[in-house]
């Protein structure tokens, strides 16, 4: 399974996370607003926040033995956007995403918070993760 698909399943199957996303928005959605890749430009609005984007970071780190891969270390970027008026919820959301990924052997090695230059009413949080996936999975 691709690392980004695995992250998608981890996040969307976590009912605490999905419920918290709906709580921040103030209403339940028909799907959890977690995307592999970037949603279209019309989606990028304050009313839809928060949402999560998962993208793969290029690279191919691995360990091998007997001329074969035994462990891969994929890297992912997991971003989320949150409305500035909801910033008190940012820490909890960031912590939830971190804990879900950490429990699945993905460790965050970079984090950044910044105003979205295209939509100044949103804050973008970027988290970069590196995973540990035994080859037999």
N, CA, C and O atoms as a GROMACS GRO file, in nm:
protein
  548
    1UNK      N    1   0.084  -0.118   0.000
    1UNK     CA    2   0.000   0.000   0.000
    1UNK      C    3   0.089   0.125   0.000
    1UNK      O    4   0.189   0.130   0.072
    2UNK      N    5   0.053   0.222  -0.079
    2UNK     CA    6   0.127   0.348  -0.081
    2UNK      C    7   0.117   0.416   0.054
    2UNK      O    8   0.014   0.409   0.122
    3UNK      N    9   0.224   0.483   0.093
    3UNK     CA   10   0.227   0.550   0.224
    3UNK      C   11   0.118   0.655   0.236
    3UNK      O   12   0.058   0.669   0.343
    4UNK      N   13   0.091   0.729   0.128
    4UNK     CA   14  -0.010   0.833   0.136
    4UNK      C   15  -0.151   0.773   0.151
    4UNK      O   16  -0.237   0.831   0.217
    5UNK      N   17  -0.173   0.657   0.091
    5UNK     CA   18  -0.302   0.589   0.108
    5UNK      C   19  -0.315   0.536   0.250
    5UNK      O   20  -0.423   0.540   0.309
    6UNK      N   21  -0.205   0.486   0.304
    6UNK     CA   22  -0.207   0.438   0.443
    6UNK      C   23  -0.239   0.553   0.538
    6UNK      O   24  -0.321   0.536   0.629
    7UNK      N   25  -0.176   0.668   0.518
    7UNK     CA   26  -0.204   0.785   0.603
    7UNK      C   27  -0.350   0.828   0.590
    7UNK      O   28  -0.414   0.862   0.689
    8UNK      N   29  -0.402   0.826   0.468
    8UNK     CA   30  -0.543   0.861   0.446
    8UNK      C   31  -0.634   0.770   0.527
    8UNK      O   32  -0.725   0.817   0.595
    9UNK      N   33  -0.609   0.640   0.519
    9UNK     CA   34  -0.693   0.546   0.593
    9UNK      C   35  -0.679   0.564   0.744
    9UNK      O   36  -0.778   0.556   0.817
   10UNK      N   37  -0.557   0.589   0.791
   10UNK     CA   38  -0.537   0.612   0.934
   10UNK      C   39  -0.618   0.732   0.983
   10UNK      O   40  -0.683   0.726   1.087
   11UNK      N   41  -0.613   0.841   0.906
   11UNK     CA   42  -0.681   0.964   0.948
   11UNK      C   43  -0.832   0.954   0.933
   11UNK      O   44  -0.906   0.992   1.024
   12UNK      N   45  -0.880   0.903   0.821
   12UNK     CA   46  -1.025   0.899   0.798
   12UNK      C   47  -1.094   0.792   0.882
   12UNK      O   48  -1.214   0.804   0.909
   13UNK      N   49  -1.023   0.689   0.924
   13UNK     CA   50  -1.082   0.586   1.008
   13UNK      C   51  -1.080   0.620   1.156
   13UNK      O   52  -1.135   0.546   1.238
   14UNK      N   53  -1.018   0.731   1.192
   14UNK     CA   54  -1.013   0.772   1.332
   14UNK      C   55  -1.135   0.859   1.362
   14UNK      O   56  -1.139   0.977   1.326
   15UNK      N   57  -1.233   0.801   1.429
   15UNK     CA   58  -1.359   0.872   1.454
   15UNK      C   59  -1.341   0.993   1.547
   15UNK      O   60  -1.416   1.090   1.536
   16UNK      N   61  -1.243   0.988   1.637
   16UNK     CA   62  -1.217   1.105   1.722
   16UNK      C   63  -1.171   1.223   1.638
   16UNK      O   64  -1.215   1.336   1.659
   17UNK      N   65  -1.083   1.198   1.542
   17UNK     CA   66  -1.035   1.304   1.454
   17UNK      C   67  -1.147   1.356   1.365
   17UNK      O   68  -1.168   1.478   1.356
   18UNK      N   69  -1.220   1.266   1.301
   18UNK     CA   70  -1.329   1.307   1.211
   18UNK      C   71  -1.433   1.387   1.289
   18UNK      O   72  -1.483   1.489   1.240
   19UNK      N   73  -1.467   1.342   1.408
   19UNK     CA   74  -1.563   1.413   1.491
   19UNK      C   75  -1.512   1.550   1.532
   19UNK      O   76  -1.589   1.646   1.538
   20UNK      N   77  -1.382   1.560   1.561
   20UNK     CA   78  -1.326   1.690   1.600
   20UNK      C   79  -1.324   1.787   1.482
   20UNK      O   80  -1.350   1.906   1.500
   21UNK      N   81  -1.294   1.738   1.362
   21UNK     CA   82  -1.300   1.823   1.243
   21UNK      C   83  -1.440   1.881   1.227
   21UNK      O   84  -1.456   2.000   1.201
   22UNK      N   85  -1.543   1.797   1.242
   22UNK     CA   86  -1.682   1.843   1.232
   22UNK      C   87  -1.715   1.942   1.344
   22UNK      O   88  -1.785   2.040   1.322
   23UNK      N   89  -1.664   1.914   1.464
   23UNK     CA   90  -1.689   2.004   1.578
   23UNK      C   91  -1.630   2.142   1.552
   23UNK      O   92  -1.694   2.244   1.580
   24UNK      N   93  -1.510   2.148   1.500
   24UNK     CA   94  -1.447   2.277   1.469
   24UNK      C   95  -1.529   2.352   1.364
   24UNK      O   96  -1.549   2.472   1.377
   25UNK      N   97  -1.576   2.281   1.261
   25UNK     CA   98  -1.655   2.343   1.155
   25UNK      C   99  -1.794   2.383   1.205
   25UNK      O  100  -1.856   2.475   1.151
   26UNK      N  101  -1.841   2.314   1.308
   26UNK     CA  102  -1.974   2.341   1.361
   26UNK      C  103  -2.084   2.265   1.292
   26UNK      O  104  -2.202   2.292   1.314
   27UNK      N  105  -2.045   2.167   1.209
   27UNK     CA  106  -2.145   2.086   1.139
   27UNK      C  107  -2.078   1.962   1.083
   27UNK      O  108  -1.960   1.964   1.048
   28UNK      N  109  -2.155   1.852   1.074
   28UNK     CA  110  -2.098   1.731   1.015
   28UNK      C  111  -2.094   1.743   0.862
   28UNK      O  112  -2.177   1.812   0.802
   29UNK      N  113  -1.998   1.677   0.802
   29UNK     CA  114  -1.984   1.679   0.657
   29UNK      C  115  -2.012   1.540   0.601
   29UNK      O  116  -2.011   1.441   0.674
   30UNK      N  117  -2.036   1.533   0.472
   30UNK     CA  118  -2.067   1.405   0.408
   30UNK      C  119  -1.943   1.316   0.395
   30UNK      O  120  -1.956   1.196   0.375
   31UNK      N  121  -1.824   1.373   0.405
   31UNK     CA  122  -1.699   1.298   0.409
   31UNK      C  123  -1.602   1.378   0.495
   31UNK      O  124  -1.627   1.496   0.521
   32UNK      N  125  -1.491   1.319   0.542
   32UNK     CA  126  -1.411   1.384   0.645
   32UNK      C  127  -1.320   1.500   0.602
   32UNK      O  128  -1.248   1.554   0.686
   33UNK      N  129  -1.321   1.539   0.477
   33UNK     CA  130  -1.237   1.649   0.428
   33UNK      C  131  -1.087   1.620   0.450
   33UNK      O  132  -1.011   1.706   0.495
   34UNK      N  133  -1.050   1.498   0.416
   34UNK     CA  134  -0.910   1.455   0.412
   34UNK      C  135  -0.884   1.417   0.267
   34UNK      O  136  -0.960   1.340   0.209
   35UNK      N  137  -0.776   1.470   0.209
   35UNK     CA  138  -0.748   1.451   0.066
   35UNK      C  139  -0.607   1.398   0.046
   35UNK      O  140  -0.514   1.439   0.117
   36UNK      N  141  -0.590   1.309  -0.051
   36UNK     CA  142  -0.458   1.273  -0.101
   36UNK      C  143  -0.438   1.364  -0.220
   36UNK      O  144  -0.504   1.348  -0.323
   37UNK      N  145  -0.347   1.459  -0.208
   37UNK     CA  146  -0.330   1.563  -0.309
   37UNK      C  147  -0.415   1.683  -0.274
   37UNK      O  148  -0.483   1.686  -0.172
   38UNK      N  149  -0.411   1.782  -0.361
   38UNK     CA  150  -0.476   1.910  -0.335
   38UNK      C  151  -0.617   1.912  -0.394
   38UNK      O  152  -0.636   1.881  -0.511
   39UNK      N  153  -0.717   1.950  -0.312
   39UNK     CA  154  -0.852   1.964  -0.368
   39UNK      C  155  -0.856   2.082  -0.465
   39UNK      O  156  -0.766   2.165  -0.465
   40UNK      N  157  -0.960   2.089  -0.546
   40UNK     CA  158  -0.967   2.197  -0.645
   40UNK      C  159  -0.976   2.334  -0.578
   40UNK      O  160  -1.011   2.344  -0.460
   41UNK      N  161  -0.946   2.438  -0.652
   41UNK     CA  162  -0.939   2.574  -0.598
   41UNK      C  163  -1.070   2.622  -0.537
   41UNK      O  164  -1.068   2.702  -0.443
   42UNK      N  165  -1.182   2.576  -0.588
   42UNK     CA  166  -1.310   2.624  -0.534
   42UNK      C  167  -1.334   2.570  -0.392
   42UNK      O  168  -1.417   2.625  -0.319
   43UNK      N  169  -1.264   2.466  -0.353
   43UNK     CA  170  -1.280   2.409  -0.220
   43UNK      C  171  -1.207   2.491  -0.114
   43UNK      O  172  -1.245   2.489   0.003
   44UNK      N  173  -1.105   2.563  -0.155
   44UNK     CA  174  -1.014   2.634  -0.065
   44UNK      C  175  -1.080   2.760  -0.010
   44UNK      O  176  -1.048   2.871  -0.052
   45UNK      N  177  -1.172   2.742   0.085
   45UNK     CA  178  -1.242   2.855   0.147
   45UNK      C  179  -1.242   2.839   0.298
   45UNK      O  180  -1.224   2.729   0.350
   46UNK      N  181  -1.262   2.949   0.367
   46UNK     CA  182  -1.269   2.948   0.513
   46UNK      C  183  -1.384   2.860   0.562
   46UNK      O  184  -1.371   2.793   0.664
   47UNK      N  185  -1.495   2.861   0.491
   47UNK     CA  186  -1.612   2.784   0.532
   47UNK      C  187  -1.584   2.633   0.535
   47UNK      O  188  -1.646   2.561   0.613
   48UNK      N  189  -1.494   2.585   0.452
   48UNK     CA  190  -1.463   2.441   0.447
   48UNK      C  191  -1.358   2.399   0.549
   48UNK      O  192  -1.338   2.280   0.570
   49UNK      N  193  -1.291   2.494   0.611
   49UNK     CA  194  -1.183   2.462   0.705
   49UNK      C  195  -1.240   2.407   0.835
   49UNK      O  196  -1.346   2.452   0.878
   50UNK      N  197  -1.173   2.314   0.898
   50UNK     CA  198  -1.043   2.259   0.859
   50UNK      C  199  -1.055   2.141   0.762
   50UNK      O  200  -1.153   2.067   0.761
   51UNK      N  201  -0.953   2.129   0.681
   51UNK     CA  202  -0.937   2.010   0.596
   51UNK      C  203  -0.790   1.973   0.597
   51UNK      O  204  -0.704   2.053   0.633
   52UNK      N  205  -0.763   1.848   0.556
   52UNK     CA  206  -0.629   1.791   0.564
   52UNK      C  207  -0.588   1.745   0.425
   52UNK      O  208  -0.666   1.686   0.351
   53UNK      N  209  -0.460   1.774   0.390
   53UNK     CA  210  -0.404   1.729   0.261
   53UNK      C  211  -0.282   1.642   0.289
   53UNK      O  212  -0.196   1.677   0.370
   54UNK      N  213  -0.275   1.530   0.222
   54UNK     CA  214  -0.163   1.437   0.234
   54UNK      C  215  -0.091   1.432   0.100
   54UNK      O  216  -0.153   1.407  -0.003
   55UNK      N  217   0.041   1.455   0.101
   55UNK     CA  218   0.122   1.441  -0.021
   55UNK      C  219   0.251   1.367   0.014
   55UNK      O  220   0.302   1.376   0.126
   56UNK      N  221   0.302   1.297  -0.082
   56UNK     CA  222   0.428   1.225  -0.062
   56UNK      C  223   0.544   1.320  -0.086
   56UNK      O  224   0.540   1.403  -0.176
   57UNK      N  225   0.648   1.307  -0.006
   57UNK     CA  226   0.772   1.383  -0.024
   57UNK      C  227   0.866   1.294  -0.104
   57UNK      O  228   0.887   1.178  -0.066
   58UNK      N  229   0.924   1.344  -0.213
   58UNK     CA  230   1.011   1.261  -0.297
   58UNK      C  231   1.129   1.203  -0.219
   58UNK      O  232   1.183   1.267  -0.128
   59UNK      N  233   1.167   1.084  -0.255
   59UNK     CA  234   1.280   1.016  -0.194
   59UNK      C  235   1.255   0.867  -0.190
   59UNK      O  236   1.145   0.821  -0.219
   60UNK      N  237   1.357   0.791  -0.153
   60UNK     CA  238   1.343   0.646  -0.151
   60UNK      C  239   1.442   0.588  -0.051
   60UNK      O  240   1.535   0.517  -0.089
   61UNK      N  241   1.422   0.618   0.077
   61UNK     CA  242   1.509   0.565   0.181
   61UNK      C  243   1.465   0.423   0.217
   61UNK      O  244   1.345   0.395   0.226
   62UNK      N  245   1.562   0.334   0.236
   62UNK     CA  246   1.529   0.196   0.272
   62UNK      C  247   1.651   0.128   0.331
   62UNK      O  248   1.764   0.176   0.316
   63UNK      N  249   1.627   0.017   0.398
   63UNK     CA  250   1.732  -0.074   0.444
   63UNK      C  251   1.715  -0.202   0.365
   63UNK      O  252   1.603  -0.240   0.330
   64UNK      N  253   1.827  -0.270   0.338
   64UNK     CA  254   1.817  -0.395   0.262
   64UNK      C  255   1.903  -0.503   0.326
   64UNK      O  256   1.994  -0.474   0.404
   65UNK      N  257   1.873  -0.625   0.290
   65UNK     CA  258   1.950  -0.742   0.331
   65UNK      C  259   1.928  -0.849   0.225
   65UNK      O  260   1.821  -0.858   0.166
   66UNK      N  261   2.030  -0.928   0.201
   66UNK     CA  262   2.021  -1.034   0.100
   66UNK      C  263   1.968  -0.981  -0.033
   66UNK      O  264   1.884  -1.044  -0.097
   67UNK      N  265   2.018  -0.865  -0.074
   67UNK     CA  266   1.984  -0.802  -0.201
   67UNK      C  267   1.835  -0.768  -0.214
   67UNK      O  268   1.783  -0.764  -0.326
   68UNK      N  269   1.768  -0.744  -0.105
   68UNK     CA  270   1.627  -0.707  -0.111
   68UNK      C  271   1.593  -0.606  -0.001
   68UNK      O  272   1.659  -0.601   0.102
   69UNK      N  273   1.492  -0.529  -0.025
   69UNK     CA  274   1.447  -0.432   0.074
   69UNK      C  275   1.382  -0.504   0.191
   69UNK      O  276   1.304  -0.598   0.172
   70UNK      N  277   1.416  -0.460   0.311
   70UNK     CA  278   1.350  -0.516   0.428
   70UNK      C  279   1.267  -0.410   0.502
   70UNK      O  280   1.169  -0.443   0.569
   71UNK      N  281   1.306  -0.284   0.491
   71UNK     CA  282   1.233  -0.174   0.555
   71UNK      C  283   1.238  -0.052   0.463
   71UNK      O  284   1.343  -0.018   0.409
   72UNK      N  285   1.124   0.012   0.446
   72UNK     CA  286   1.118   0.138   0.372
   72UNK      C  287   1.086   0.251   0.468
   72UNK      O  288   1.021   0.231   0.571
   73UNK      N  289   1.133   0.370   0.435
   73UNK     CA  290   1.112   0.490   0.517
   73UNK      C  291   1.047   0.600   0.433
   73UNK      O  292   1.113   0.698   0.398
   74UNK      N  293   0.920   0.584   0.400
   74UNK     CA  294   0.854   0.687   0.318
   74UNK      C  295   0.836   0.817   0.396
   74UNK      O  296   0.824   0.818   0.518
   75UNK      N  297   0.835   0.926   0.322
   75UNK     CA  298   0.812   1.058   0.380
   75UNK      C  299   0.683   1.116   0.325
   75UNK      O  300   0.653   1.106   0.206
   76UNK      N  301   0.608   1.178   0.416
   76UNK     CA  302   0.480   1.239   0.380
   76UNK      C  303   0.474   1.380   0.436
   76UNK      O  304   0.533   1.410   0.540
   77UNK      N  305   0.401   1.464   0.366
   77UNK     CA  306   0.366   1.595   0.418
   77UNK      C  307   0.216   1.593   0.446
   77UNK      O  308   0.136   1.564   0.358
   78UNK      N  309   0.180   1.623   0.569
   78UNK     CA  310   0.040   1.628   0.608
   78UNK      C  311   0.012   1.771   0.652
   78UNK      O  312   0.057   1.815   0.758
   79UNK      N  313  -0.064   1.841   0.569
   79UNK     CA  314  -0.099   1.980   0.594
   79UNK      C  315  -0.243   1.988   0.639
   79UNK      O  316  -0.324   1.902   0.603
   80UNK      N  317  -0.275   2.090   0.716
   80UNK     CA  318  -0.416   2.121   0.738
   80UNK      C  319  -0.433   2.270   0.744
   80UNK      O  320  -0.341   2.344   0.781
   81UNK      N  321  -0.551   2.313   0.707
   81UNK     CA  322  -0.589   2.454   0.709
   81UNK      C  323  -0.697   2.472   0.813
   81UNK      O  324  -0.788   2.390   0.825
   82UNK      N  325  -0.687   2.579   0.889
   82UNK     CA  326  -0.786   2.609   0.991
   82UNK      C  327  -0.814   2.759   0.988
   82UNK      O  328  -0.724   2.840   0.967
   83UNK      N  329  -0.941   2.794   1.009
   83UNK     CA  330  -0.979   2.936   1.010
   83UNK      C  331  -0.912   3.004   1.128
   83UNK      O  332  -0.902   2.947   1.237
   84UNK      N  333  -0.867   3.127   1.107
   84UNK     CA  334  -0.797   3.200   1.213
   84UNK      C  335  -0.881   3.217   1.338
   84UNK      O  336  -0.827   3.217   1.449
   85UNK      N  337  -1.013   3.230   1.324
   85UNK     CA  338  -1.096   3.244   1.444
   85UNK      C  339  -1.105   3.114   1.522
   85UNK      O  340  -1.155   3.114   1.635
   86UNK      N  341  -1.058   3.004   1.466
   86UNK     CA  342  -1.059   2.874   1.533
   86UNK      C  343  -0.919   2.834   1.583
   86UNK      O  344  -0.897   2.718   1.618
   87UNK      N  345  -0.826   2.929   1.586
   87UNK     CA  346  -0.688   2.898   1.626
   87UNK      C  347  -0.676   2.833   1.763
   87UNK      O  348  -0.582   2.755   1.784
   88UNK      N  349  -0.766   2.859   1.860
   88UNK     CA  350  -0.754   2.787   1.986
   88UNK      C  351  -0.763   2.634   1.970
   88UNK      O  352  -0.718   2.560   2.058
   89UNK      N  353  -0.821   2.587   1.860
   89UNK     CA  354  -0.834   2.443   1.836
   89UNK      C  355  -0.714   2.385   1.762
   89UNK      O  356  -0.701   2.263   1.750
   90UNK      N  357  -0.625   2.471   1.712
   90UNK     CA  358  -0.512   2.427   1.631
   90UNK      C  359  -0.424   2.327   1.705
   90UNK      O  360  -0.390   2.223   1.650
   91UNK      N  361  -0.387   2.356   1.828
   91UNK     CA  362  -0.297   2.269   1.903
   91UNK      C  363  -0.353   2.129   1.921
   91UNK      O  364  -0.280   2.031   1.906
   92UNK      N  365  -0.481   2.119   1.954
   92UNK     CA  366  -0.542   1.987   1.973
   92UNK      C  367  -0.547   1.910   1.842
   92UNK      O  368  -0.518   1.790   1.840
   93UNK      N  369  -0.584   1.977   1.733
   93UNK     CA  370  -0.590   1.911   1.602
   93UNK      C  371  -0.451   1.864   1.559
   93UNK      O  372  -0.436   1.751   1.513
   94UNK      N  373  -0.353   1.949   1.574
   94UNK     CA  374  -0.216   1.912   1.538
   94UNK      C  375  -0.169   1.792   1.622
   94UNK      O  376  -0.104   1.701   1.570
   95UNK      N  377  -0.201   1.792   1.750
   95UNK     CA  378  -0.164   1.683   1.839
   95UNK      C  379  -0.233   1.553   1.801
   95UNK      O  380  -0.172   1.446   1.806
   96UNK      N  381  -0.359   1.560   1.764
   96UNK     CA  382  -0.433   1.439   1.725
   96UNK      C  383  -0.371   1.377   1.600
   96UNK      O  384  -0.348   1.256   1.596
   97UNK      N  385  -0.342   1.459   1.499
   97UNK     CA  386  -0.280   1.408   1.376
   97UNK      C  387  -0.145   1.346   1.409
   97UNK      O  388  -0.112   1.237   1.361
   98UNK      N  389  -0.066   1.417   1.491
   98UNK     CA  390   0.065   1.365   1.529
   98UNK      C  391   0.052   1.228   1.596
   98UNK      O  392   0.124   1.135   1.560
   99UNK      N  393  -0.038   1.216   1.691
   99UNK     CA  394  -0.051   1.091   1.767
   99UNK      C  395  -0.097   0.975   1.678
   99UNK      O  396  -0.049   0.863   1.693
  100UNK      N  397  -0.189   1.001   1.587
  100UNK     CA  398  -0.235   0.897   1.494
  100UNK      C  399  -0.118   0.848   1.409
  100UNK      O  400  -0.099   0.727   1.393
  101UNK      N  401  -0.040   0.940   1.356
  101UNK     CA  402   0.072   0.903   1.271
  101UNK      C  403   0.183   0.836   1.353
  101UNK      O  404   0.242   0.737   1.309
  102UNK      N  405   0.212   0.888   1.470
  102UNK     CA  406   0.314   0.831   1.558
  102UNK      C  407   0.280   0.686   1.594
  102UNK      O  408   0.368   0.599   1.592
  103UNK      N  409   0.154   0.661   1.626
  103UNK     CA  410   0.111   0.525   1.660
  103UNK      C  411   0.125   0.428   1.543
  103UNK      O  412   0.128   0.307   1.564
  104UNK      N  413   0.134   0.481   1.421
  104UNK     CA  414   0.150   0.398   1.301
  104UNK      C  415   0.295   0.398   1.250
  104UNK      O  416   0.321   0.366   1.134
  105UNK      N  417   0.389   0.436   1.338
  105UNK     CA  418   0.533   0.435   1.306
  105UNK      C  419   0.575   0.544   1.209
  105UNK      O  420   0.672   0.527   1.135
  106UNK      N  421   0.503   0.656   1.208
  106UNK     CA  422   0.546   0.773   1.132
  106UNK      C  423   0.582   0.881   1.232
  106UNK      O  424   0.501   0.917   1.318
  107UNK      N  425   0.704   0.933   1.223
  107UNK     CA  426   0.747   1.035   1.317
  107UNK      C  427   0.760   1.170   1.245
  107UNK      O  428   0.814   1.179   1.135
  108UNK      N  429   0.710   1.274   1.310
  108UNK     CA  430   0.719   1.409   1.252
  108UNK      C  431   0.861   1.462   1.274
  108UNK      O  432   0.916   1.453   1.383
  109UNK      N  433   0.919   1.518   1.167
  109UNK     CA  434   1.052   1.576   1.178
  109UNK      C  435   1.053   1.725   1.143
  109UNK      O  436   1.158   1.789   1.151
  110UNK      N  437   0.938   1.779   1.104
  110UNK     CA  438   0.930   1.922   1.071
  110UNK      C  439   0.787   1.967   1.090
  110UNK      O  440   0.693   1.895   1.055
  111UNK      N  441   0.769   2.087   1.146
  111UNK     CA  442   0.636   2.145   1.158
  111UNK      C  443   0.647   2.296   1.137
  111UNK      O  444   0.746   2.358   1.176
  112UNK      N  445   0.545   2.354   1.075
  112UNK     CA  446   0.543   2.499   1.049
  112UNK      C  447   0.399   2.546   1.051
  112UNK      O  448   0.309   2.477   1.002
  113UNK      N  449   0.377   2.663   1.106
  113UNK     CA  450   0.246   2.730   1.105
  113UNK      C  451   0.265   2.861   1.030
  113UNK      O  452   0.359   2.935   1.058
  114UNK      N  453   0.176   2.891   0.935
  114UNK     CA  454   0.188   3.016   0.858
  114UNK      C  455   0.052   3.058   0.805
  114UNK      O  456  -0.036   2.975   0.781
  115UNK      N  457   0.037   3.187   0.787
  115UNK     CA  458  -0.084   3.239   0.722
  115UNK      C  459  -0.083   3.192   0.577
  115UNK      O  460   0.020   3.197   0.510
  116UNK      N  461  -0.198   3.147   0.529
  116UNK     CA  462  -0.208   3.106   0.389
  116UNK      C  463  -0.202   3.232   0.302
  116UNK      O  464  -0.285   3.321   0.319
  117UNK      N  465  -0.106   3.241   0.211
  117UNK     CA  466  -0.093   3.363   0.131
  117UNK      C  467  -0.210   3.386   0.035
  117UNK      O  468  -0.238   3.500  -0.001
  118UNK      N  469  -0.280   3.279  -0.006
  118UNK     CA  470  -0.394   3.293  -0.096
  118UNK      C  471  -0.524   3.323  -0.023
  118UNK      O  472  -0.614   3.386  -0.079
  119UNK      N  473  -0.534   3.278   0.101
  119UNK     CA  474  -0.655   3.299   0.180
  119UNK      C  475  -0.611   3.342   0.320
  119UNK      O  476  -0.595   3.258   0.409
  120UNK      N  477  -0.592   3.472   0.341
  120UNK     CA  478  -0.538   3.521   0.468
  120UNK      C  479  -0.625   3.495   0.590
  120UNK      O  480  -0.579   3.516   0.703
  121UNK      N  481  -0.748   3.449   0.572
  121UNK     CA  482  -0.833   3.413   0.686
  121UNK      C  483  -0.802   3.273   0.738
  121UNK      O  484  -0.861   3.228   0.836
  122UNK      N  485  -0.708   3.203   0.671
  122UNK     CA  486  -0.671   3.067   0.710
  122UNK      C  487  -0.526   3.060   0.756
  122UNK      O  488  -0.440   3.133   0.708
  123UNK      N  489  -0.501   2.971   0.849
  123UNK     CA  490  -0.365   2.935   0.888
  123UNK      C  491  -0.339   2.795   0.834
  123UNK      O  492  -0.422   2.705   0.849
  124UNK      N  493  -0.223   2.778   0.772
  124UNK     CA  494  -0.182   2.648   0.720
  124UNK      C  495  -0.080   2.589   0.816
  124UNK      O  496   0.014   2.657   0.857
  125UNK      N  497  -0.098   2.464   0.851
  125UNK     CA  498  -0.004   2.392   0.935
  125UNK      C  499   0.056   2.280   0.851
  125UNK      O  500  -0.016   2.196   0.798
  126UNK      N  501   0.187   2.279   0.841
  126UNK     CA  502   0.258   2.177   0.764
  126UNK      C  503   0.332   2.086   0.861
  126UNK      O  504   0.404   2.133   0.949
  127UNK      N  505   0.312   1.957   0.845
  127UNK     CA  506   0.386   1.858   0.922
  127UNK      C  507   0.449   1.758   0.828
  127UNK      O  508   0.379   1.698   0.746
  128UNK      N  509   0.580   1.739   0.839
  128UNK     CA  510   0.649   1.640   0.757
  128UNK      C  511   0.680   1.518   0.844
  128UNK      O  512   0.731   1.531   0.955
  129UNK      N  513   0.650   1.401   0.791
  129UNK     CA  514   0.664   1.275   0.865
  129UNK      C  515   0.749   1.177   0.787
  129UNK      O  516   0.748   1.175   0.664
  130UNK      N  517   0.823   1.095   0.860
  130UNK     CA  518   0.895   0.984   0.800
  130UNK      C  519   0.845   0.857   0.866
  130UNK      O  520   0.835   0.849   0.988
  131UNK      N  521   0.814   0.757   0.784
  131UNK     CA  522   0.758   0.634   0.835
  131UNK      C  523   0.857   0.521   0.842
  131UNK      O  524   0.972   0.532   0.799
  132UNK      N  525   0.810   0.412   0.898
  132UNK     CA  526   0.887   0.290   0.913
  132UNK      C  527   0.794   0.178   0.871
  132UNK      O  528   0.704   0.140   0.947
  133UNK      N  529   0.814   0.124   0.752
  133UNK     CA  530   0.725   0.020   0.701
  133UNK      C  531   0.807  -0.103   0.664
  133UNK      O  532   0.886  -0.099   0.570
  134UNK      N  533   0.789  -0.213   0.741
  134UNK     CA  534   0.857  -0.338   0.700
  134UNK      C  535   0.807  -0.380   0.561
  134UNK      O  536   0.689  -0.364   0.530
  135UNK      N  537   0.895  -0.432   0.481
  135UNK     CA  538   0.862  -0.464   0.341
  135UNK      C  539   0.749  -0.565   0.326
  135UNK      O  540   0.678  -0.560   0.226
  136UNK      N  541   0.728  -0.654   0.421
  136UNK     CA  542   0.623  -0.753   0.405
  136UNK      C  543   0.482  -0.696   0.413
  136UNK      O  544   0.387  -0.768   0.382
  137UNK      N  545   0.464  -0.572   0.453
  137UNK     CA  546   0.329  -0.514   0.461
  137UNK      C  547   0.274  -0.487   0.326
  137UNK      O  548   0.162  -0.438   0.313
   0.00000   0.00000   0.00000
